[in-house]
């Protein structure tokens, strides 16, 4: 994946691979020792069934491994983003 500045990701819409809006990117969780990106912290859209996703407070945590593309919005693999 190409390098993208974090400030360019702020407030981007997060979409699932089936085209549905999941919410807006709020923050990113990173491992400070390795620099690995762990989770996207997403403020969920009101239409999203949040019980299918890992949650922290009012936010959903989407594993960074689920990210498939970053352009005008962030696309995540729906199956990988959901809790197992």
N, CA and C atoms as a LAMMPS dump frame, in Angstrom:
ITEM: TIMESTEP
0
ITEM: NUMBER OF ATOMS
252
ITEM: BOX BOUNDS ff ff ff
-5.0000000000000000e+02 5.0000000000000000e+02
-5.0000000000000000e+02 5.0000000000000000e+02
-5.0000000000000000e+02 5.0000000000000000e+02
ITEM: ATOMS id mol type element x y z
1 1 1 N 0.855 -1.172 0
2 1 2 C 0 0 0
3 1 3 C 0.899 1.232 0
4 2 1 N 0.494 2.246 -0.742
5 2 2 C 1.264 3.484 -0.853
6 2 3 C 1.29 4.233 0.479
7 3 1 N 2.272 5.086 0.636
8 3 2 C 2.354 5.905 1.851
9 3 3 C 1.334 7.017 1.8
10 4 1 N 0.647 7.205 2.926
11 4 2 C -0.368 8.246 3.041
12 4 3 C -0.199 8.903 4.398
13 5 1 N -0.204 10.225 4.427
14 5 2 C -0.093 10.922 5.693
15 5 3 C -1.374 10.747 6.502
16 6 1 N -1.218 10.56 7.807
17 6 2 C -2.364 10.352 8.688
18 6 3 C -3.346 11.514 8.623
19 7 1 N -2.849 12.736 8.486
20 7 2 C -3.748 13.889 8.435
21 7 3 C -4.657 13.835 7.216
22 8 1 N -4.229 13.135 6.149
23 8 2 C -5.064 12.983 4.957
24 8 3 C -6.166 11.947 5.157
25 9 1 N -6.062 11.138 6.188
26 9 2 C -7.077 10.122 6.471
27 9 3 C -8.167 10.648 7.391
28 10 1 N -7.878 11.707 8.097
29 10 2 C -8.81 12.246 9.076
30 10 3 C -10.174 12.511 8.462
31 11 1 N -11.203 12.002 9.113
32 11 2 C -12.609 12.206 8.75
33 11 3 C -12.987 11.614 7.398
34 12 1 N -12.219 10.634 6.914
35 12 2 C -12.603 9.935 5.679
36 12 3 C -13.72 8.955 5.977
37 13 1 N -14.634 8.789 5.026
38 13 2 C -15.665 7.772 5.15
39 13 3 C -15.034 6.389 5.04
40 14 1 N -15.555 5.445 5.821
41 14 2 C -15.11 4.058 5.782
42 14 3 C -16.26 3.242 5.203
43 15 1 N -15.981 2.544 4.095
44 15 2 C -16.983 1.753 3.396
45 15 3 C -16.6 0.28 3.459
46 16 1 N -17.609 -0.581 3.482
47 16 2 C -17.321 -2.013 3.422
48 16 3 C -17.184 -2.417 1.96
49 17 1 N -16.643 -3.599 1.739
50 17 2 C -16.404 -4.084 0.376
51 17 3 C -17.693 -4.278 -0.411
52 18 1 N -18.852 -4.327 0.273
53 18 2 C -20.128 -4.437 -0.445
54 18 3 C -20.732 -3.062 -0.746
55 19 1 N -20.01 -1.985 -0.434
56 19 2 C -20.437 -0.635 -0.772
57 19 3 C -21.243 0.084 0.295
58 20 1 N -21.453 -0.549 1.449
59 20 2 C -22.23 0.118 2.499
60 20 3 C -21.322 0.993 3.37
61 21 1 N -21.867 2.116 3.802
62 21 2 C -21.124 3.047 4.651
63 21 3 C -21.068 2.499 6.069
64 22 1 N -19.862 2.355 6.612
65 22 2 C -19.696 1.918 7.998
66 22 3 C -19.624 3.109 8.934
67 23 1 N -18.993 4.183 8.507
68 23 2 C -18.871 5.36 9.355
69 23 3 C -17.748 6.26 8.896
70 24 1 N -17.242 7.049 9.837
71 24 2 C -16.183 8.021 9.562
72 24 3 C -14.973 7.689 10.425
73 25 1 N -13.789 7.724 9.821
74 25 2 C -12.569 7.447 10.566
75 25 3 C -12.372 8.489 11.656
76 26 1 N -12.191 8.017 12.877
77 26 2 C -11.978 8.908 14.021
78 26 3 C -10.506 8.925 14.42
79 27 1 N -9.877 7.739 14.415
80 27 2 C -8.503 7.633 14.867
81 27 3 C -7.91 6.325 14.36
82 28 1 N -6.622 6.13 14.596
83 28 2 C -5.935 4.891 14.219
84 28 3 C -5.127 4.423 15.422
85 29 1 N -5.173 3.121 15.706
86 29 2 C -4.387 2.532 16.796
87 29 3 C -3.12 1.938 16.197
88 30 1 N -1.966 2.302 16.784
89 30 2 C -0.673 1.865 16.281
90 30 3 C 0.15 1.273 17.413
91 31 1 N 0.908 0.226 17.114
92 31 2 C 1.852 -0.342 18.072
93 31 3 C 3.081 0.566 18.072
94 32 1 N 3.354 1.213 19.193
95 32 2 C 4.445 2.187 19.251
96 32 3 C 5.826 1.544 19.155
97 33 1 N 5.918 0.254 19.43
98 33 2 C 7.229 -0.419 19.36
99 33 3 C 7.574 -0.819 17.929
100 34 1 N 6.593 -1.301 17.182
101 34 2 C 6.862 -1.8 15.83
102 34 3 C 6.412 -0.847 14.734
103 35 1 N 5.512 0.1 15.057
104 35 2 C 4.96 0.992 14.048
105 35 3 C 3.813 0.369 13.274
106 36 1 N 3.464 -0.866 13.623
107 36 2 C 2.374 -1.562 12.935
108 36 3 C 1.03 -0.901 13.248
109 37 1 N 0.213 -0.713 12.213
110 37 2 C -1.13 -0.184 12.406
111 37 3 C -2.035 -1.338 12.811
112 38 1 N -2.755 -1.178 13.919
113 38 2 C -3.545 -2.263 14.493
114 38 3 C -5.021 -2.145 14.112
115 39 1 N -5.646 -1.018 14.432
116 39 2 C -7.077 -0.841 14.21
117 39 3 C -7.395 0.545 13.674
118 40 1 N -8.487 0.613 12.912
119 40 2 C -9.116 1.883 12.6
120 40 3 C -10.184 2.087 13.657
121 41 1 N -10.269 3.276 14.211
122 41 2 C -11.322 3.62 15.163
123 41 3 C -12.344 4.427 14.36
124 42 1 N -13.552 3.87 14.235
125 42 2 C -14.563 4.426 13.337
126 42 3 C -15.782 4.873 14.125
127 43 1 N -16.216 6.107 13.869
128 43 2 C -17.487 6.576 14.42
129 43 3 C -18.559 6.011 13.494
130 44 1 N -19.369 5.056 13.994
131 44 2 C -20.282 4.339 13.099
132 44 3 C -21.446 5.186 12.586
133 45 1 N -21.857 4.874 11.362
134 45 2 C -23.053 5.456 10.792
135 45 3 C -24.251 4.909 11.57
136 46 1 N -25.304 5.681 11.682
137 46 2 C -26.486 5.275 12.456
138 46 3 C -27.139 4.003 11.925
139 47 1 N -26.955 3.682 10.653
140 47 2 C -27.584 2.508 10.051
141 47 3 C -26.808 1.211 10.28
142 48 1 N -25.614 1.281 10.848
143 48 2 C -24.753 0.101 11.011
144 48 3 C -25.147 -0.7 12.244
145 49 1 N -25.238 -2.033 12.066
146 49 2 C -25.457 -2.945 13.192
147 49 3 C -24.119 -3.122 13.902
148 50 1 N -23.906 -2.356 14.955
149 50 2 C -22.606 -2.345 15.65
150 50 3 C -22.319 -3.625 16.404
151 51 1 N -23.295 -4.473 16.636
152 51 2 C -23.061 -5.714 17.378
153 51 3 C -22.185 -6.683 16.597
154 52 1 N -22.042 -6.471 15.305
155 52 2 C -21.228 -7.353 14.475
156 52 3 C -19.748 -6.973 14.47
157 53 1 N -19.432 -5.851 15.102
158 53 2 C -18.066 -5.335 15.076
159 53 3 C -17.539 -5.173 16.5
160 54 1 N -16.226 -5.275 16.639
161 54 2 C -15.605 -5.017 17.939
162 54 3 C -15.842 -3.547 18.268
163 55 1 N -16.192 -3.277 19.511
164 55 2 C -16.513 -1.908 19.902
165 55 3 C -15.66 -1.451 21.07
166 56 1 N -15.489 -0.147 21.146
167 56 2 C -14.851 0.485 22.298
168 56 3 C -15.6 1.792 22.52
169 57 1 N -16.426 1.793 23.551
170 57 2 C -17.274 2.948 23.795
171 57 3 C -18.257 3.12 22.657
172 58 1 N -18.319 4.317 22.105
173 58 2 C -19.229 4.602 20.991
174 58 3 C -18.597 4.362 19.627
175 59 1 N -17.432 3.748 19.589
176 59 2 C -16.693 3.567 18.344
177 59 3 C -16.548 2.091 18.003
178 60 1 N -16.353 1.814 16.706
179 60 2 C -16.065 0.458 16.235
180 60 3 C -14.572 0.364 15.955
181 61 1 N -14.002 -0.795 16.239
182 61 2 C -12.6 -1.05 15.921
183 61 3 C -12.552 -1.994 14.725
184 62 1 N -11.95 -1.54 13.661
185 62 2 C -11.818 -2.331 12.441
186 62 3 C -10.341 -2.71 12.307
187 63 1 N -10.013 -4.009 12.24
188 63 2 C -8.601 -4.392 12.1
189 63 3 C -7.992 -3.772 10.838
190 64 1 N -6.793 -3.248 10.974
191 64 2 C -6.146 -2.622 9.824
192 64 3 C -5.917 -3.63 8.707
193 65 1 N -5.801 -4.9 9.056
194 65 2 C -5.613 -5.942 8.04
195 65 3 C -6.809 -6.043 7.098
196 66 1 N -7.955 -5.485 7.482
197 66 2 C -9.159 -5.516 6.64
198 66 3 C -9.16 -4.418 5.582
199 67 1 N -8.242 -3.454 5.68
200 67 2 C -8.207 -2.335 4.721
201 67 3 C -7.762 -2.86 3.359
202 68 1 N -8.562 -2.519 2.343
203 68 2 C -8.261 -2.949 0.981
204 68 3 C -7.846 -1.799 0.079
205 69 1 N -8.334 -0.605 0.342
206 69 2 C -7.989 0.546 -0.5
207 69 3 C -8.212 1.835 0.276
208 70 1 N -7.401 2.838 -0.072
209 70 2 C -7.574 4.183 0.493
210 70 3 C -7.499 5.162 -0.667
211 71 1 N -8.62 5.772 -0.948
212 71 2 C -8.691 6.781 -2.005
213 71 3 C -9.52 7.939 -1.465
214 72 1 N -10.657 8.208 -2.091
215 72 2 C -11.572 9.235 -1.591
216 72 3 C -12.235 8.761 -0.303
217 73 1 N -12.266 7.454 -0.096
218 73 2 C -12.77 6.834 1.131
219 73 3 C -11.941 5.597 1.405
220 74 1 N -12.1 5.012 2.579
221 74 2 C -11.357 3.822 2.972
222 74 3 C -12.263 2.617 2.759
223 75 1 N -11.794 1.627 2.009
224 75 2 C -12.571 0.417 1.762
225 75 3 C -11.99 -0.713 2.609
226 76 1 N -12.877 -1.385 3.367
227 76 2 C -12.442 -2.522 4.184
228 76 3 C -13.204 -3.771 3.77
229 77 1 N -12.547 -4.916 3.874
230 77 2 C -13.186 -6.199 3.602
231 77 3 C -14.199 -6.464 4.705
232 78 1 N -15.459 -6.551 4.334
233 78 2 C -16.534 -6.682 5.317
234 78 3 C -16.368 -7.919 6.19
235 79 1 N -16.022 -9.046 5.588
236 79 2 C -15.88 -10.294 6.357
237 79 3 C -14.735 -10.231 7.346
238 80 1 N -13.649 -9.614 6.953
239 80 2 C -12.491 -9.508 7.841
240 80 3 C -12.705 -8.454 8.926
241 81 1 N -13.548 -7.465 8.648
242 81 2 C -13.795 -6.382 9.603
243 81 3 C -14.702 -6.816 10.758
244 82 1 N -15.566 -7.798 10.497
245 82 2 C -16.522 -8.246 11.512
246 82 3 C -15.852 -9.136 12.549
247 83 1 N -16.449 -9.149 13.747
248 83 2 C -15.944 -10.04 14.804
249 83 3 C -16.198 -11.475 14.388
250 84 1 N -15.329 -12.318 14.828
251 84 2 C -15.484 -13.75 14.53
252 84 3 C -15.952 -14.485 15.725
